Structures are given as structure tokens and as C-alpha cells.
Amino acid sequence: MKVTSSLKSLKRRHPNCQVVRRKGRLYVINKTNPRYKARQG
């Protein structure tokens, strides 16, 4: 999982990426290709 200050570029890496808010943190998840996970922070 990558940790970055901005998730906008990571959301554009794959068409199935979604930005999700969990426990006050922003995550990028991808069900079809889990290697595109990321967290903002």
C-alpha cells in the first residue's frame, strides 16, 4: 500500500479505482487489481 499526500494521481492509474473514507482516512481501493491500494496521510 502506498501512502501519499494526494490521492488524485493514484485514482487515475486504473479505471476501477475508488476513493473510500474509512475511520477518518482516505483510501484508494481496487477490487479487480488489488495492487493499486493507497492511503492518504
Summary of the structure (lengths in Angstrom):
residues: 41
radius of gyration: 9.0
end to end distance: 11.9
largest distance: 24.5
contacts: 98
relative contact order: 0.35
helix: 17%
strand: 39%
